[in-house]
Amino acid sequence: MIYELIETGRASALFAGWQDSVVWSALQGVMGKIYVDSLEKPESGVVMLGDFCFLSGKPESEVISGALANSASEEVILVPQNDDWAQMIVECYGEKAEKAIRYAIKKEPGIFDLETLLKVTEKLQKEYEMRLIDQSLFEICRDTQWSKDLTANYESYSQYKEYGLGVCILTGGEVVAGISSYSGYGRRSDENLGCHGGIEIEVVTREDYRRKGLAYIGAARLLLECDKRGLYPNWDAANKMSVGLAEKLGYHFSHEYVVYKVKKVSCGEPGSMIEYEILKRSII
C-alpha cells in the first residue's frame, strides 16, 4: 500500500541528498507527486513527474508497482537511489526493465559566458523567428505530439508563467524547435543556485529541422533569459549528443548514472497490474 503525500515537505529527509531539480520541485509542492509507504513514518518513497520516477529510502516493490500504475506515461523512467533499488527493479521486472545510462551535468552558478551566448543567438538565420513561449505557444506546444514535453508537465499557462520559461523557433508561422522548462522550482533555502529558483531544461527539434543549429541557438537564448530572471538552468542529458550541446553552451559533465525504462506492467506479473491501494490524505 502506498499513500500520496500532500504535505510534500514531510518527505525532505527521505529525499535528502538528491541533486535533481525534479525532486526539488516535488518537495516544494510546485509540480509532481510524492508517494510513500507510510504517512506517519515514511521509509520508502517515490517522486513522480512526467516520465520520471525517483525511488528513495528502503527498497519496496509496492512503491515501484504503485508508481507505474499511477503514472500517465506508457513507459516510465525509474531512477534508483542506489544499487539496492536497482536490484529491486530487476527482481520485479527482469528483462522488461531496460537498463539505460543518463548523464548528469554539473550545477555551477555563474559559469556561463553571457557575451558568447549573445553572439550565438545572433546567428539565427533570417527565415527563422525566435519567441519566448507565451500562452499561444504554450498551447500549440502541448497540443502537438513532437513538442508536447516542452509544456505538458504544467497544469496551466498560469503555472508555467510562474515556474516555467522557454523559447520557440518558428519558420513560416510553424514551431520547428523549442527549448523550455520540463519542470520548475522556487528558491531553495539550502542552496542558492539561482536567486529565485530554477528550471529543468527540455530541448526538442522537429525531425526535419534537426542538425541546423537551432537547439544550440535557442538554448543560448534561454540561458540568457534565465540569467535575467535569476533562475538556474539545470541540464540532465539522455545521451552523449545532449552532453555535447551542454558543453558547447558552457556546462561541464559530472557523471553517468543508471536508470531503468519500464512499460506499465506490475512486479511479478508479465501482463497485468497487481492490486494495490493509493490513499490520498495528508497529516496535520
Rosetta blueprint (number, residue, H / E / L):
1 M L
2 I E
3 Y E
4 E E
5 L E
6 I L
7 E L
8 T H
9 G H
10 R H
11 A H
12 S L
13 A L
14 L L
15 F L
16 A L
17 G L
18 W L
19 Q L
20 D L
21 S H
22 V H
23 V H
24 W H
25 S H
26 A H
27 L H
28 Q L
29 G L
30 V L
31 M L
32 G L
33 K E
34 I E
35 Y E
36 V E
37 D L
38 S L
39 L L
40 E L
41 K L
42 P L
43 E L
44 S E
45 G E
46 V E
47 V E
48 M E
49 L E
50 G L
51 D L
52 F E
53 C E
54 F E
55 L E
56 S E
57 G E
58 K L
59 P L
60 E L
61 S H
62 E H
63 V H
64 I H
65 S H
66 G H
67 A H
68 L H
69 A H
70 N H
71 S L
72 A L
73 S L
74 E L
75 E E
76 V E
77 I E
78 L E
79 V E
80 P E
81 Q L
82 N L
83 D H
84 D H
85 W H
86 A H
87 Q H
88 M H
89 I H
90 V H
91 E H
92 C H
93 Y H
94 G H
95 E H
96 K H
97 A E
98 E E
99 K E
100 A E
101 I E
102 R E
103 Y E
104 A E
105 I E
106 K L
107 K L
108 E L
109 P L
110 G L
111 I L
112 F L
113 D L
114 L H
115 E H
116 T H
117 L H
118 L H
119 K H
120 V H
121 T H
122 E L
123 K L
124 L L
125 Q L
126 K L
127 E L
128 Y L
129 E E
130 M E
131 R E
132 L E
133 I L
134 D L
135 Q H
136 S H
137 L H
138 F H
139 E H
140 I H
141 C H
142 R H
143 D L
144 T L
145 Q H
146 W H
147 S H
148 K H
149 D H
150 L H
151 T L
152 A L
153 N L
154 Y L
155 E L
156 S L
157 Y H
158 S H
159 Q H
160 Y H
161 K H
162 E H
163 Y H
164 G L
165 L L
166 G E
167 V E
168 C E
169 I E
170 L E
171 T E
172 G L
173 G L
174 E E
175 V E
176 V E
177 A E
178 G E
179 I E
180 S E
181 S E
182 Y E
183 S E
184 G E
185 Y E
186 G L
187 R L
188 R L
189 S L
190 D L
191 E L
192 N L
193 L L
194 G L
195 C L
196 H L
197 G L
198 G E
199 I E
200 E E
201 I E
202 E E
203 V E
204 V E
205 T E
206 R L
207 E H
208 D H
209 Y H
210 R L
211 R L
212 K L
213 G L
214 L H
215 A H
216 Y H
217 I H
218 G H
219 A H
220 A H
221 R H
222 L H
223 L H
224 L H
225 E H
226 C H
227 D H
228 K H
229 R H
230 G L
231 L L
232 Y E
233 P E
234 N E
235 W L
236 D E
237 A E
238 A L
239 N L
240 K H
241 M H
242 S H
243 V H
244 G H
245 L H
246 A H
247 E H
248 K H
249 L H
250 G L
251 Y L
252 H L
253 F E
254 S E
255 H E
256 E E
257 Y E
258 V E
259 V E
260 Y E
261 K E
262 V E
263 K E
264 K L
265 V L
266 S L
267 C L
268 G L
269 E L
270 P L
271 G L
272 S L
273 M L
274 I L
275 E L
276 Y L
277 E L
278 I E
279 L E
280 K E
281 R E
282 S L
283 I L
284 I L
